[in-house]
Structures are given as structure tokens and as C-alpha cells.
Amino acid sequence: MSVTRGEIADHLADTPALFPATREELLLAAAGIAARPSVIAALQELPDRKYGHLRDLWPHLPNVTVS
């Protein structure tokens, strides 16, 4: 099953004051809330940098569908 932007957003929204965050911090947050493996796999595709806001992820995740 594929992952959507909405699913990623829902998972990361459960983590207050997450942003700005690095890829590693996003992965730790997703693992900490037991996100589905496909969500974690999508986040692993992100370049290793700091993201100021959730919307900053989308250009780096072109295969994640909008929903």
C-alpha cells in the first residue's frame, strides 16, 4: 500500500513543535508513534537536511501522492 501526503501529515501532526526538524528527527518521530513502515520508508527518501515546515517535505517526495 502506498503512502499519501495526508497520512504523513497526520502522523507528524501528532508530534507537537516538531518543525524545524532534520530527516533523522522526522524518522524518530514517526517511529515513536508507530507509523506504518511505508511512512517511514517515504521519510527515509528525504535528503539529509533541516526542514522548516511540513510543506518543505513535498518537493523531495515526488512519488508520494496528494490526498
N, C-alpha and C positions, 0 to 999 in steps of 0.2 A: 504494500500500500504506500502511495506517495504521501508526501507531507505538503501542507499548504502554508502560506504566509500567516493565515489566520490561526492555524494551530501553533506555529512558532510564537506568534504574538501572545496567544492565550497563555502559553507556558511561561514565557518571560515576564508577562504582566503580573504573574503570581509572586514575582521577586521584587519587592519594593526597592526603589533607589538603586537599581542595577546599573543604569547608564550614568556616566560613560563606563564602558566595560571592554576588556580585551576579549579575544576569541576564547582564551583559556577560562576567563571568568564566566563567559556565557555558557561554556561547556560544563563548568562546575555547577552553575545554577540549574541547568537542565537536568543534570544527573541528580542533583539534590532534591528535585521534585519528581523524580522518576519519570522523566519524559520518555516517550516511545523511542526505540532505537533509531527510527527513521528521522526523528527530530534531531537527535544527537549527531547522526551521520551528516545531516544537512549543515549543521553548525560547524562540523569538522572541516567542511569545504571552504569556510571563510578564510581570507588571508589573515595572517597574524598581525593584527594592528588594534588600535583602540577605536571603538565605535561610540559616537556621541549620543546616538538615538537609535531606536528600533528601525526607523526608516533607512538608516545608513547601511543596514544589512542587505537590503533587497538588490542593489546593483551587483552584489557579489554572489547572489544566489539565483542566477537566471533560470535554473531548472525547477525552482520552487514555484508552484502555481499560486495565482492570486485567488483568494477565497475568504 
